[in-house]
């Protein structure tokens, strides 16, 4: 297959929000992309944090090929949500591979509900994900939009006193925290099958490896506590920072259209899904997740 040589001057980006997100046109993600096109996309990604590619009717294999131009792809620890055909595809879906809506009694359905909480993909890994690329295959019209928060802007808006207070703090993250604190999963004998992931520690304020900018690193569904801080005080601080970071001023709400592809930087964003009736409404999203290259650098 020949490589698609897109003219980089034909690639356009239009802002979707003052702080985060842009629509990118002039790129066909179903085709292999040349180096200059990849560089142009990467530059836009660093500038806007989140890119929306409308109407990209790609296969999983094309999705994977596009993702691999930006790094290695991880395999998600939740076995039930991996595609049986392509392990790099994480099925963010309440529909199984036979086309049936997963029943609410199923652990896989309950685990997926945790995407309704604010989080950063793979924050439970020693080296968290660099970025994620999500393909909207079957979308919803009532609920199911995705919210994205700019963690640079959230950090910049903090008072100088708060910045001084939190720099140098380390947060303990654990995948098991999702299972322990989620109402649907806590206390269940069968919590599903997952890869073993011990707790890790990450800086609360970190520096982006490409842009050099400081940002908050928050992921409420995996944050256990702050190292060396009394538990209640740690929880109160993390909750206050999460409330601040998810203020409407920093958040873009993406209302999905069929076959939107969204690419976001996990190193400086956080996201959540707006609840919808996933007992009766189908929603199928496929994601590839970029393996991180280095442990987060404290600011």
N, C-alpha and C positions, 0 to 999 in steps of 0.2 A: 504494500500500500504506500502511495506517495505521501510525503509530508505536506500538510497544508501550509502554504506560505502566505499568511495573512499580512496585508500591509498594515504596519503598526499605526500609521497615521489614519487608518480607517476605523480603528478601535476607539470608541467613545465611552465616556463615563459621565453619568449625570447623578448628582447627589440626591439621596433619598431623605437625609436627615442632616441637620447642621453638624452633628458630631460623629455620625457613623452611618456607613452604607452608601453604595452607589450602584446604579444599573449600568452594566457593561454590554455594549452591542458591537457587532462587527467581528465576532468570534464564533466559530462552529465547533462545539466541543465533541462532536461525533467524529471529527477528523484529527489525526495526529498533528500536533502543533510544532512549528519550528522554534528555534532557540530565541529569536528576537520577539516572537509573540509571547512566549513564556516569560521573558524578561519584562515585557510591557505589562502583562497581567500581574506579575509579582510587584512591580512598582505601584500599580493601582491598589493592590491588596494592602501594602504597607501604608499607603496614604489614607485609605478609607476604612480599613479594618475588616470590612465585610463587602463582598461583591455579589450582585444578583445578575445571573445570566438568564434572561427570559427565554421560554419556549425552546428548550434544549432536549429533544426527544432521543436521549441516549440510552444505550444498553448498559447493563452492569459492567460489561467488559470495557466499553468506552469510558465509563465513569472511572473505573480503576486506572485505565491508561492515562486519563487526564490527571488524576491524583498523583500518579507516580512521577509526573514531571516536576512535582514540588517536594518530593521526598518519599521515604519508605512508608508503607501502609501498615498500621497495627491491626491485630486481631483482637476483637473486643472480648473481655473476660466472661461475658454472659453467653454461654454456649447456645441457649435457646434462640438467641436473636441473630446468630450468624447465618448467613445464607448457606444452604447446603451445596450450592454450586460454586460459590466464590466466597471463601472465608473472610476476605478483606471487606466484604459488604456487611455492614451492620444494619439489620432490618428494624428500623424505627416504625413498627407497624403493629396494629391490633388485628391484623389479618394474617393467618398462617399461610404457608406455601401451597396449600391446597385451595386457597381462596375463601376460607371460612373465617368469620370473626372469632377471635380467641375468647373463650368464656371468662367472665370475671373471676371465677374460682381458680383459674390457672395462674401459677406463679409468674409465668412470662408476662401475662397481662398486668399483673400487679407491679412487677418490676418496672415495666414501661411507664407506669403512672408517675414514676419518680422524675421523669423529664418535665413534669409540671412544676417542679421546684427549680429555683434558680441554681445554676451549676456551670461548671467549666469542664469540658470533656476530658476525661482521663486525669483529673486532678489527683486521683488515688495512686498514680504511678510515680516512681522515683524520678523519672524524666517525663513530665506530662506532655500531652499532645501539642504539636506545633499548630495544627489547624484542622478543620473539618470541612467536608464538602458534601452537601445534602441535596438529594434529587427528589422533588415532589412528584410522586407518581400518581397517587390518588389523594386529592386534597379535600378539606372540609370547607363548608361555607358558614357554619355556626360554631365559633370557637376553632381551636387548632392553629391559630396564628402563632408565630414565633417572635418572642421579644429578645432583643440583643442590647446589652449595655456596654458603653464605652468606659473601660476601667482606667484609661489614661485621664479622661475628663473627670471621672469621679475622684481620682487622686488629686488632680490639680485643684479641684474645688474645695478640698479640705482646708481647715484653718491651719496656720503654721504650727500652732500648739498641738493639734492632732497629728500632723505629719511628724513632728518631733517625738510624739508619744509612741507611734506605731512603727517607726523605722527601727530595724533591728529585731523585731519580734518574729518568732517562728510559729507556724501553725501545724498541728498534727492532722494529717488527712488519712482516712481509711475507707476502703471500699466496703468493709463490713459495717461501717456507720450507716450506710444506706439501708442495709438489711435490719439493723437494730432499731432505727428510729422511724422508718416508714410505717404508718399505721396499717397498711395492707400486708406488710411482710413481718413485722415484729412479732416474735413468739411463734411463728409457724414452724412446724417440724421440718417441712420441705420448703426450703427457701430457694430452690433452684440449684443448678450446677454452674459453678464459676471457677475460673483459674484462681490459684492461691495468690493473694496480694497482701503482704504485710503492711502495716502502717508506715507512712513516710512523713517527713517534715519539709515544709516549704516556707520561704519568706513571705510575710504578709505584704510587704512592699518589695517589688522586684523591678529590675531594669530589663527592657526589651533587648534581645541580642542583636537585632538589626537596626532599630531606630534609636536605641539608647535612651528612650523615654521611660520614666517611672510610671508604674501602675499598681493598683491594688490587685492582689491575687486572692480572690474569694471563690468558694464553691460550697454553698451551704449544705449540700447533701453529703459531703465527705468531711467537712471540718469538725473535728472532734473537740479540740481545745487549743489554747495558746500555751506553748511550752513555758513552764516556770511561773504561770499565773494561776491564781485560785480559780476553780472551775466556774463558779457563778459570774465572777468578774470577766473571765474570758468569754463566756457565752454572751454576756451583755454587750461587750465591745464588738464582737463579731456580728451580732444582730444589728447593732446600731450602724455599723459600716455597710452591711448589706442593704438596710433601708435607705441609707444615703446613696449608695451606688446604683440602686434601681429606681431612683427618682426619674420622673418623666423627662426631665431635661437631658438625661444621658441615654435614653432608651429609644430605639427604633423598633416599631411594630411591623413585622412583615406579614401581610395578607397574601397567602399563597395563590398563585395561578398554576394551572397544570403544566408540569415539566419546567418549572423554575428550578434552577440549580444555584445554590447559595454556597459561597466559600467564605469562611470566617477564620480569624486569627484567635486561637484559644489563649495566646500569651497576653492578650490585652482586652479580652471581651468576656462577658458572661451571658448566658441565655436561659430561656425557659419557654415552655409551650403553654398557651392559654388552654384551660380545660375545655373539653367537649364531651359529648355523650359517646364515649368509646365502647359502650355496650351494644350500640345499634348503628353508629356511624363509622364507616370504613375510612381509615387513613393509612396510606402506605408511603413511607419515605425510606429511601436507601441512602446510607452514608458511608463514605470512606473517611478514615481518620489518619492524619499525618503523624508519624512517629516524631517525638521531640528529639532534638539533636544534643541538647545540653541541659543539665539541671538548672532550674531557675536561679538567676543571679540576684542576690539581695542588693537593694539600692544603697 
